[in-house]
Amino acid sequence: MDKFASIEIRVKGKIGQLDLSPDNYDVKEIGSMLKNIEDLLYPTNKKDRSIITYNIEEGSVRHIFKTSIQAVIGFSAVLIQIQKANSIDFLELKTAQAIENIQQVSYQKNYEFELYTSINDDANLIISPDSQFVRTDNIMVDAELYFYGTLTNAGGKNKANIHIDTEEYGSLTIDTDKEFIREREENFLYKKFGVRAVGKQNIETGEFDKGSLTLLELIDYSPKFDESYLNTLIQKAKSSWRDVNPDLWLGELRGDYEA
C-alpha cells in the first residue's frame, strides 16, 4: 500500500478579466497557501511531521500536496466533519485559523476554494464568498502560561523575542523587549529555562495562540540534583525545629482524631 496520499486545493476566480491560472497567480498567495496547509495537516507538532511535497497545476489553479497517508486520512475526517457541522468551532486552534485565512481570501478576492483528498471522494469542502467558515465560539482570554525548555535564540532587529525549544509544544517564539536581552550579562543561549509568559488561551479547550506570547519572566531551571543545596536546607530546617517536640506537634495536629 502506498504510504503517501494527496490533498488538492483548487482556486477559481479572476484577475481583472482573466481567469485565474498559474501564470497570473502571485507568489505571495502561494506562500500563504503553503503556510495554511502545514497548519491544516499538522496543527500541533510541526517538529516531527512527515514531509509535504508541493506542485501547482492548471485548472484554474490547482495546489497539489502530498504527505503521509495517515495525515491525509485525518484531514479527510476533518473535512467531512466540517461539512456535517457547517462550522469550524470544534477544530484545533491552528486548523481553525487556517480555514479562516482561506475564507478571508475568498471574501477579499471573490475566489472559490475547493478542497479534496485522494482517499475519500466524500471528503470535500467548498469555501466561497457565500460560506461563513469563521469561528463563533472564539473565547480567547489573556492567561499566564508556563513552559520549560532550551533557549535557542534571542534578539531581533525590529522586534525582540526569544525562542524556547520545548518537548511538549516544539519551538515557541516569545516576544520580549530589547532591554531585557541587553541586560543579560551572561550568555544564556542553549541553557534550560522556565518561562512565565502571558498569551491568549481558549477558556473551553485550553489551547493557546502561539503567536500571542509575551515574556513575563525567565526562570533559571536546573533539573539536576544539588546535594549541597539540599544539605543547606536541611541545616536550616534543623535550626527552625530545634525546640519542637515532634510527638507533641503531631498530637496537636491530630487533635482528637484516632488513626
Steps between C-alpha positions, in 0.01 A plus 500: 500500500626848411617688810413837347175667396410840360290803578383738230389858552358645179460876474250654257469870428617786281785748485332793328341348191730197495416162649731401784792279394854419618627766256324787682487358854726707728781331695377667820175306474696179446702572817183560699353169381818312591475638855132409520549139387758437771257626765215297349697174503725540803346760734684398817827323425688638200837395639453129426255523209525300178633667187254701290570534126334758276408554137288765326296407193254648252128505546446781623771482768548158654716468810607134534651390831633152579574375850456191718177308445432514876495882494273502194259254666479732798445804277226314309318443829534870581349602164207262545431631850512863381246405232267340754529776760530787249727648765867511603442566870606144592840520329837544664614861503756483217268300273212741559727799430616345171140449384418857604800629301370329186150635568635855534682475164174377348316806633773744393568369148175327413679166467343157542711230665426129460677261738532127418700195606611203289371237743138597557264642236263617773771710661461833323427854606417816309603834647347792311380858558165345593640271773564607858781285633601723790498415867201609709625357831834678485524547877861606545619669817835620632656224710826444683684202351810303600745316276829316546768449239828606342549862397626474140489860378457855626494833324329648197574814298164672537309279741683328783410143595638178638460147362440212742517140379254296709419129497125555522441787256809504279672834441323805644572862407434732794501877468709704742676837496854588397589623851440154645743341254754781533507472881586130499866493598565131442454300182163332550467320167457120501422490871191361670248754624150524632292767328210695647306667221162652424303399191154440358341174617167343411309463826308198370775291340810627682680558168715811476596718207873454444516834321376696803770416757678778692772435757436580865793321661789272409562253782830321552417133481723206580347153544830363639524383860700751708617325818667805654184707455291223660739477797474876549122475514521210750728702729263796487208272583689347795551845648135590458379173658761477778255579784205305354393164648389304188266263694326790673476695173343205318258448786387861479446463127291186541288642781240246606535302176613142555668320206 
